[in-house]
């Protein structure tokens, strides 16, 4: 009974779009949670057992461990259906899952690994120079293709499936938050519906609340981020799966 009363534990960095997605869903549902704020490369051997791909987020809820953001969000939806993160209509639900998948895979590849990783992660974690040619090609070719697609999906007002925020809205907007930190902005003249849509999602209460926490640690050295979060009253876990030094995962980056 005691373990059932414990908050859900989310292992991962507040600055990750995949973690942001899960935390925003928890906020929408008003579910109690704690965050073990770690950059995934710093996870220890116990973290490897939780997340065999050494990716974040990881969710621990009692005896259940999940290490994929979509699986976690679906679990949260099943565990507490109201307020819903998926629309009621069966076709819309399928479409929302597709858009979530598009964001996690295509947008993750383009905005995180080809763009944000080269500008921010490689220098800050590994002390490496990013691939400038890849960044330029991504800005010129890959990102416009993604935005062209999103412009066709973007609603004229509200959110993608009406007036209620969905997991699809959250997942897509989460990647633009990271892109903004490395000075990317959607060209509202070329993609007006997408720019307005993403702005509405990022201004929604769950994501605006998380943004304040993210901003407080964005420029804090990795080793000091956990203490900075505690100082501002963020729900940081007492224990951590972090190790002292970074190591690469088994997946290519």
N, C-alpha and C positions, 0 to 999 in steps of 0.2 A: 504493500500500500504506500509505503514511504517513497519508493522509486517512482510510482505513478504520479505523485504530487510534485516531483521535481520539474523544473522548467526544461523545455526542449533545449538541447545543446547543439549549437551550430559551430562547427570548426571551420575557420577560414577568415580571410581578411575582409574588413569592411570596404576595402577599396576594390574588391573584385566584382565585376558585373554579375557573375553567377551567384555570389553570396548576396549581393544587393537584391537580386530577384527573390531569393528565398526569404530574406528578412522583410522585404516589402509585403510579401504574401502573409507572413506571420503578423505584421502590423495591421493589415487589412482585417484579419480574423481576430485580432486582439488576443492572440495566444502568448502565454508567457515563454520567454526564451532567454538563454545566455549565449554569449559569443566567446569562443576561444579564438581570439584574434591572432592568427598566424598567417604569414606568407607561406604558401604551400611548399616552397623549396626548403623551408626551415623545419619541416615536420620531422619528428624523430622516428625510431623504428615502430613505436606504437601507432603513429600516424599511418605508416605504410600498411599496417594490418587493417586499419579502418578504411583506408582508401588505396586499394591496390594499384591504381593508376597515379597515385600521389597528386590528385587533383582536389580542388575545393569547389563547393562546400561539402562537408560531411555533416549529417544529422545523426544525433544519438538521442533516442527517445525510449527510455527504459532499456530493454534488451534489443531493440531494433536499431540497426545501423544502416544508413543509406548514404551512398557517395555519388549521387547524381542529382543535379538541381531539379530536373523535370520529374524524376521519381519522388523527390522530396515534396515538391509542390503538389503532386497528385495525391500523395499520402496526406498532406495537410487538408486538401479538399475533401478527402474521404473521412478523415478524422473529425473535421468540423465543417460541415457543408454550408453553414450560414455564418457570415455572408459569403456568397459564392464567388469563386474566381474564374469560373467557366460559365458561359451563357447557357440558358435552358434548352434552346433549340438544338436538336441533335446535329444538324448541319453546321450551325455556328460553333458548336463545341468542337467538332472535327476541324473546322477552319482555325479556331483558336489554338488547338494543339499543333497544327501545321505551322502557324506563324511563330509559335514558341520554338519549334524545331528549327525553322529558318534562322531565327535570331541566334540560337545556341550554336548552330553549326556554321552557316555562311557568315553571319555577322561576327561571330566569335573569331573565325579565321581572318576575316578582313580587318576588323577594327582592333582586335587584341593582338593576335600573333603577327600580322603583317604591318601593323601601324603602332599601336601603343607599346607593344613589346620592344620594338626597335628604338623607340624614343625614350621610354621610361624604365621598363623592366630590366633590359640588358645592362644599361649603365648603373642602375641603383643596386641591383642584386649581384650581378656578376662582374661589374667593373669593365664591361666590354663596350666597344663602340657599336652602335646600331648600324644596320644596313640602309644607308641613305637612298641608294638606288631603289630598294624595295619600297621604302616610304613614298618616294616620288611616284613610282608606278602605281602604288595603291591609291594615292590621292587622285591620280589622273584617270585610272581605268577601273579599279575594283570598287571604290566607294561610290562613284556615280552610278554604276550598274545596280548596286544595292538600293540607292536612293530612288532610282527610276522605278524599281519594283515597289518600294514602299509608298511612293506617290500614288500608285494605283490602288493601294490598300488603305490609305489614310482616309479617315472620316472627315467630312466637312466641318463637323463640330463634335463636341463630346469625345467619347472614346470609340474604339473600333467596333464594339458590339452594343452601342447605346450610351446611356448615361452612367453606367457602372464600370469601374476599373476592372480589367480582366488580367489574367496572367500573360496574355499576349501583349497587351499594352506595356505592362511592367517589364517583360523580358526585352522587348525591342528598345525601349527607352533607356534601359540600364547600360547599354553599350555606348550610347551617345554621351552619357555622363563621363565615362573614361576618356572618350575622344575629346571632350571639351577641355580636359586637363592638359592636353597637349595641343591646345589652340585650334582645334577643329570646330567649325560651326557650320550648320546646314545653311546653304545658300537659299534664303527664303524667296528670292526672285525666281530661282529655277525649280525649287521643290516647295512651294508655299504650303500645301496641305500637310506635308510631312513635318515641316518646321513648326507649324502651329500645333499639330498633334503631339509631337514630342515635348514641346514646351508645356502643354496642358498636363501631360502625364508626370513630368518632372516636378511640376508645381503642386501636384496632388499631395494631401497630408502625409501618407506613408513615405513617399520618396523625399519630400521636403524635410521631414524629420530625420531621415537617414543622412541627407546631405549635410546637415549641421554637424553630425558626428564625423562624417568623412572629411569635411573641411578642416576639422580640428586636428586631424592627424596626417593630412595629405603631405605636408612638407616636414614632418617629424621623422628623424632617422628611424629605421625599422626597429632597432633595439630598444627605442624609447616609446614606441607607439602604444604598447600595452599599458604602461603607467600613465600616459597622457589620456587614454580612454577612461581609466579608472578615476583619474582626477576630475573628469567632467561628468562622472556619474553614469557612464554607459554600462550596460549589463554585461560586464566582462566576467567570465568564469574564474573560479578560484584556482583551478588547475589548468595546465596547458600541455598540449602535445608538441610544443615547439622544441627544437634542438638548438644547439649553439651556432651552427654554421649551415649555410645552404648546400643542398645537393640536388642534382638534376633528377627529374622523374624519368620514367621509362618511355614516355611518349615524346616524340620529336616536337620541338618548339622553334 
